[in-house]
Amino acid sequence: MIRVLNISSDTNIGGAGRCILNFLAHYDRSAFQVDVVLPRGSLLAPEVRKLDTRVVEVDGICDKSLDFGAIRKLKAVIRELDPQVVHTHGAMSGRIAARQCGKAVVYTRHSVFPVSRRLSRQPGKWLNGKINEHYADEIIAVS
């Protein structure tokens, strides 16, 4: 059985949350064990629990991709649950923590907004690419 830990920093139920809920409703439970890390008080937590999935609520990841203080907390969760794969929905803090714990990292980029000029032109485009390549083994783009 493959253990997967999903990490999202969303406090509301948006596109990433819908993606997580849809996956949880349909994945092969005989092949995967899936847990979800969410910000404390996220509206997504009760919906995930309804799908018979463990939720770990963490302070410091609320509605932002990168929070340096949250990396230590996420590393503790990753070490405790010991997943083989960490699937982050945005959540750069989660990607950093997973990489530091030696886990395989899948990053889903959820976006409905155009990429900023800083990231669509050089040198920002190159730097962003290098960061994403370092902190993710696979990248899924949803837009």
MARVO-77645 format. One line per 8 residues: their letters; for each residue x, z, y negated of N, C-alpha, C. Coordinates in pm, 1 decimal. Each point is the difference from the previous one (the first is absolute). Layout:
// residues N
a> X/Z/Y/X/Z/Y/X/Z/Y ~ ... .
// end
This chain:
// residues 143
mirvlnis> 84.9/0.0/118.0/-84.9/0.0/-118.0/89.1/0.0/-123.9 ~ -33.8/-83.2/-95.4/75.8/-10.2/-125.0/-64.6/90.5/-104.1 ~ 81.3/88.1/-58.8/-48.5/91.0/-104.3/25.7/-62.8/-136.7 ~ -108.2/-12.1/-78.2/6.5/-62.2/-132.7/-50.3/100.3/-103.3 ~ 72.9/12.1/-108.5/-40.7/85.1/-110.6/-24.9/-88.0/-121.4 ~ -124.4/-2.3/-47.4/-35.4/-72.0/-122.5/16.6/95.4/-117.5 ~ 56.6/-48.8/-110.2/13.4/79.5/-121.7/-59.3/-77.9/-115.4 ~ -92.4/63.0/-72.0/-58.6/-59.2/-120.2/-2.3/105.5/-109.4 .
sdtnigga> 23.7/-41.7/-123.5/-3.3/94.0/-112.2/-132.7/-5.5/-74.9 ~ -97.1/-74.5/51.9/-128.3/-18.2/-69.5/-90.6/122.1/11.5 ~ -55.1/41.2/-113.3/-98.7/107.2/1.9/-141.6/-55.0/8.5 ~ -18.4/-125.3/-35.9/-130.0/-65.4/11.0/0.6/-92.7/121.1 ~ -115.7/-57.3/29.4/-9.6/-94.8/110.0/-3.3/-139.7/-60.2 ~ 116.5/-63.1/-2.3/11.7/-136.2/-51.3/32.7/-94.0/113.5 ~ 71.1/-107.2/-32.8/34.0/-100.0/100.7/87.0/53.7/111.1 ~ 101.4/78.9/-34.8/87.4/57.2/102.7/-79.3/93.3/91.2 .
grcilnfl> -85.4/80.4/-59.0/-83.3/90.7/78.8/-92.7/-74.8/93.3 ~ -59.7/-107.6/-49.5/-88.0/-82.6/85.1/79.1/-61.6/114.5 ~ 121.4/-42.3/-28.4/86.8/-57.0/103.2/29.2/104.8/107.8 ~ 33.6/120.5/-41.6/27.9/108.1/94.5/-124.3/31.9/82.1 ~ -114.4/13.4/-65.0/-123.6/32.9/71.7/-38.1/-109.2/99.7 ~ 15.1/-124.4/-40.4/-31.7/-110.9/89.8/92.0/2.1/122.3 ~ 128.5/21.6/-23.5/93.5/8.8/111.3/-37.2/114.3/93.9 ~ -28.2/117.5/-57.5/-31.1/117.4/81.7/-126.5/-18.6/83.5 .
ahydrsaf> -91.6/-80.0/-48.5/-125.0/-23.6/73.0/18.3/-96.4/116.7 ~ 111.5/-75.2/0.8/9.1/-108.3/98.3/127.9/-5.8/83.2 ~ 95.5/88.1/-21.1/125.6/-13.0/73.8/-13.7/49.5/144.2 ~ 93.7/-37.9/83.9/1.3/36.1/141.1/55.0/141.5/15.0 ~ -89.0/95.2/19.5/39.7/140.7/9.4/76.9/32.1/127.6 ~ -3.6/-88.7/98.0/78.7/23.5/120.9/146.2/-41.4/-20.3 ~ 26.5/-79.8/-104.1/136.0/-47.7/-24.6/67.3/68.7/-118.4 ~ -79.8/55.1/-91.9/54.5/57.7/-122.5/-59.1/137.5/-27.4 .
qvdvvlpr> 82.2/88.0/-53.6/-47.1/125.4/-58.0/27.6/-12.3/-148.9 ~ -103.9/13.4/-82.9/15.6/-21.1/-143.4/-40.1/126.3/-75.6 ~ 85.6/41.7/-91.6/-28.6/108.6/-92.7/11.9/-55.9/-140.6 ~ -60.1/70.4/-97.3/-0.7/-49.1/-137.6/41.7/112.6/-94.7 ~ 92.1/-32.1/-90.2/40.3/92.5/-106.3/-64.3/-47.6/-129.1 ~ -65.0/93.4/-69.8/-68.8/-29.8/-125.4/28.6/110.6/-101.7 ~ -23.1/-29.3/-128.2/12.2/106.7/-99.4/-106.6/107.1/24.3 ~ 33.9/122.7/-29.9/-98.2/108.3/13.3/-123.6/-32.8/-84.9 .
gsllapev> -116.7/9.4/61.6/-125.7/-24.4/-70.6/-41.7/-146.2/-6.6 ~ 69.1/-87.7/68.5/-35.6/-141.7/-2.0/-141.0/-20.6/54.2 ~ -75.8/-88.1/-64.9/-134.4/-33.1/47.2/4.3/-72.6/134.4 ~ 113.7/-53.3/33.9/16.4/-71.2/126.3/7.3/95.5/119.7 ~ 47.4/121.8/-20.6/23.5/94.3/110.0/-124.2/24.1/86.2 ~ -116.5/32.4/-57.8/-116.6/23.3/86.2/-40.8/-124.8/78.9 ~ 18.3/-117.4/-59.4/-35.9/-124.2/68.7/94.2/-26.1/118.2 ~ 127.1/31.3/-17.9/96.6/-15.7/108.8/-31.6/97.9/112.0 .
rkldtrvv> -32.2/122.9/-35.4/-33.1/100.5/101.4/-123.6/-39.2/80.9 ~ -95.9/-65.8/-64.3/-120.0/-46.7/71.8/36.5/-97.5/111.0 ~ 114.3/-64.0/-12.7/45.8/-95.8/101.0/93.3/67.0/101.0 ~ -13.3/131.5/12.2/74.1/78.8/98.8/150.9/-20.6/-12.6 ~ 47.3/9.6/-124.4/142.1/-19.7/-29.1/52.2/119.1/-78.9 ~ 115.9/48.3/38.6/60.9/112.9/-70.3/45.1/-43.6/-138.4 ~ -28.4/85.7/-98.1/42.4/-21.5/-138.0/92.6/115.0/-38.4 ~ 112.2/-34.7/-58.7/91.1/99.6/-56.4/-3.9/-20.1/-150.8 .
evdgicdk> -41.5/104.1/-71.7/-6.5/-9.6/-145.9/128.4/56.8/-59.7 ~ 56.8/-76.0/-94.5/128.5/35.8/-60.1/-14.1/2.7/-151.7 ~ 55.9/101.9/-61.7/4.5/6.2/-146.3/111.4/-91.6/-50.5 ~ -19.6/-58.8/-118.0/106.9/-74.2/-65.6/-1.2/-149.2/22.0 ~ -91.7/-52.1/81.1/-2.9/-145.5/20.1/-124.9/-60.9/-62.4 ~ -63.0/73.9/-86.2/-128.0/-37.7/-58.7/9.4/-119.0/-95.2 ~ -53.2/-114.5/43.4/-15.8/-119.3/-83.6/128.9/-52.2/-62.4 ~ 112.1/23.0/65.4/123.2/-62.9/-45.9/85.9/-33.5/120.2 .
sldfgair> 63.5/-113.6/-9.4/79.7/-48.1/111.8/126.9/81.7/18.7 ~ 63.5/37.7/-109.6/127.6/69.7/9.4/-5.6/135.0/-68.7 ~ 21.8/104.4/78.4/12.4/136.6/-50.7/116.6/61.9/76.0 ~ 112.5/19.3/-67.8/119.5/48.1/67.8/-22.4/136.5/65.7 ~ -84.1/84.2/-60.1/-28.2/130.5/59.1/-77.6/-9.0/129.9 ~ -75.0/-107.0/18.3/-81.6/-15.9/121.1/82.2/-47.1/119.7 ~ 116.3/-57.0/-22.9/80.0/-53.9/110.4/33.4/109.7/100.3 ~ 41.4/114.8/-48.2/33.2/111.9/89.4/-121.7/42.0/82.3 .
klkavire> -116.4/8.3/-64.5/-123.2/38.1/71.0/-36.4/-103.3/105.9 ~ 12.9/-126.9/-35.0/-33.2/-105.9/95.5/99.6/-2.6/115.7 ~ 126.0/26.6/-27.1/99.0/7.3/107.9/-36.8/110.7/98.3 ~ -47.8/112.7/-50.4/-40.1/110.2/88.2/-117.3/-41.8/89.1 ~ -96.3/-70.6/-56.7/-115.3/-47.2/77.6/46.4/-100.9/105.6 ~ 85.1/-92.5/-40.3/49.5/-102.1/92.8/76.9/65.3/114.7 ~ 82.7/96.2/-31.2/75.9/69.0/105.5/-93.0/76.5/94.0 ~ -102.2/63.4/-56.8/-94.0/77.3/83.0/-81.3/-90.8/92.2 .
ldpqvvht> -54.9/-109.9/-53.2/-86.1/-87.3/79.8/79.3/-99.2/85.1 ~ 122.2/-28.4/-39.5/92.0/-86.5/73.1/-60.8/-135.2/40.3 ~ -51.8/-76.2/-98.6/-52.9/-131.9/33.1/114.0/-97.9/29.5 ~ -32.0/-105.9/71.3/97.8/-105.9/20.7/-0.9/-96.5/-117.3 ~ -118.4/-15.5/-60.8/-18.0/-92.1/-112.2/-68.5/74.5/-114.0 ~ 50.5/-18.9/-121.1/-67.1/50.4/-119.7/-50.4/-121.7/-76.7 ~ -131.5/-4.3/-20.8/-64.0/-111.4/-71.4/-44.1/51.9/-136.0 ~ 68.0/-45.5/-104.3/-33.1/46.2/-134.7/-85.8/-103.4/-71.7 .
hgamsgri> -92.8/49.2/-75.9/-88.1/-82.8/-83.1/42.9/29.3/-143.6 ~ 91.4/-82.6/-51.3/68.0/34.0/-125.2/100.7/109.0/34.5 ~ -21.1/117.6/-55.3/69.7/123.3/38.2/150.6/-15.4/21.6 ~ 71.5/-32.6/-105.4/145.7/-9.3/7.2/61.5/131.1/47.4 ~ -56.4/112.7/-40.3/50.2/129.9/47.4/-4.1/5.7/152.2 ~ -105.2/-53.2/59.0/-13.7/-2.5/145.2/101.8/-91.3/65.2 ~ 28.4/-113.4/-63.3/100.4/-92.5/55.6/138.6/62.9/-2.0 ~ 32.4/66.8/-110.2/130.7/65.7/-10.8/10.9/110.6/105.1 .
aarqcgka> -103.6/82.3/10.9/1.0/109.9/97.1/11.9/-52.8/143.1 ~ -75.0/-103.8/30.9/3.9/-56.7/135.5/137.0/-57.6/31.7 ~ 58.1/-71.6/-94.8/132.1/-59.0/21.4/103.0/111.2/20.9 ~ -8.2/107.8/-80.6/94.0/110.9/14.4/-16.2/72.4/133.5 ~ -119.6/-10.1/59.0/-24.7/59.8/132.2/30.0/-97.3/112.8 ~ 45.0/-121.2/-33.4/37.1/-96.9/101.8/-116.4/-67.8/69.5 ~ -113.8/-7.0/-65.9/-119.3/-60.1/60.3/-13.9/-147.0/-37.3 ~ -68.7/-74.9/85.1/-37.1/-137.0/-34.1/-104.9/7.8/-110.2 .
vvytrhsv> 12.6/-87.6/-100.7/-90.1/6.0/-115.7/-70.1/-133.2/-19.0 ~ -133.4/7.5/-7.6/-82.8/-114.1/-37.7/-59.2/34.1/-135.8 ~ 9.7/-92.6/-91.8/-49.5/19.9/-136.9/-108.1/-103.3/-27.1 ~ -119.4/47.2/-33.5/-104.9/-91.1/-43.6/-10.6/8.7/-150.6 ~ 14.4/-114.0/-64.1/-9.6/-11.0/-146.5/-141.7/-42.3/-32.4 ~ -78.4/93.7/-49.7/-137.8/-26.4/-41.4/1.5/-24.7/-150.1 ~ -55.8/-110.6/-43.8/0.9/-27.2/-143.2/-107.4/-99.1/-38.6 ~ -67.7/30.5/-110.5/-95.6/-94.0/-57.6/46.2/-42.8/-139.1 .
fpvsrrls> 118.7/45.3/-38.5/51.5/-28.4/-133.1/116.5/-97.7/8.4 ~ 19.7/-81.9/-101.7/117.8/-87.9/-0.7/127.9/84.1/-2.6 ~ 104.5/-52.9/59.9/129.5/67.4/-1.3/52.9/-0.3/-143.6 ~ 54.6/113.0/-42.7/52.3/9.2/-136.0/117.8/-95.2/-18.7 ~ 26.4/-36.5/-123.8/112.5/-90.0/-30.9/132.7/60.1/45.0 ~ 10.3/134.1/-4.3/124.0/65.5/43.6/30.4/-30.1/146.7 ~ -106.3/-16.9/80.4/20.0/-22.2/143.1/-13.4/-145.8/42.1 ~ -49.8/-84.1/-88.6/-17.5/-140.2/36.9/114.9/-88.8/-48.8 .
rqpgkwln> 89.3/57.3/-80.8/114.8/-74.3/-52.2/128.6/76.3/31.0 ~ 110.1/-71.2/-5.3/130.3/61.6/27.6/42.2/89.1/-116.5 ~ 70.9/106.8/19.3/52.8/50.8/126.0/-97.6/91.1/73.7 ~ -115.2/30.4/-62.0/-96.7/90.8/61.6/-52.2/-48.8/134.0 ~ -21.2/-130.0/11.2/-50.3/-57.0/125.5/100.8/23.5/112.2 ~ 128.0/-24.6/-28.1/105.1/20.7/98.8/10.5/147.8/38.4 ~ 1.8/88.1/-100.1/13.4/143.3/25.2/-118.5/53.3/79.9 ~ -121.5/-38.8/-37.8/-118.8/43.4/72.8/5.6/-48.2/145.2 .
gkinehya> 44.1/-122.9/19.6/12.2/-52.5/135.8/98.6/80.1/83.0 ~ 113.8/31.9/-58.3/102.1/76.9/71.8/-49.7/140.6/34.5 ~ -70.1/63.0/-93.0/-55.7/133.8/26.1/-100.9/-6.9/113.6 ~ -91.1/-98.2/-5.9/-100.6/-13.0/105.4/62.6/-31.9/135.4 ~ 102.1/-84.3/1.4/67.9/-32.0/125.4/68.5/123.5/58.9 ~ 53.3/85.7/-85.4/68.6/119.8/48.4/-98.3/103.9/53.9 ~ -113.0/17.6/-67.9/-92.6/107.4/35.1/-117.4/-44.6/86.3 ~ 4.7/-119.4/57.1/-105.4/-44.6/91.0/56.7/-95.6/102.9 .
deiiavs> -41.8/18.4/124.0/38.2/-92.4/106.4/-91.6/-121.0/0.9 ~ -125.1/21.2/-33.7/-99.3/-108.3/-10.3/-84.8/25.5/-123.6 ~ -44.3/-108.3/-63.6/-82.7/9.9/-121.5/-124.5/-84.8/19.6 ~ -114.8/59.8/-30.8/-128.1/-69.8/3.9/-49.5/-8.5/-143.7 ~ -38.1/-118.5/-43.7/-52.5/-18.2/-136.3/-149.7/-22.1/6.3 ~ -73.0/80.1/-75.0/-145.1/-12.4/-9.4/-31.9/-12.6/-148.5 ~ -70.6/-106.3/-37.5/-31.9/-13.5/-142.0/-130.5/-74.7/-17.7 .
// end
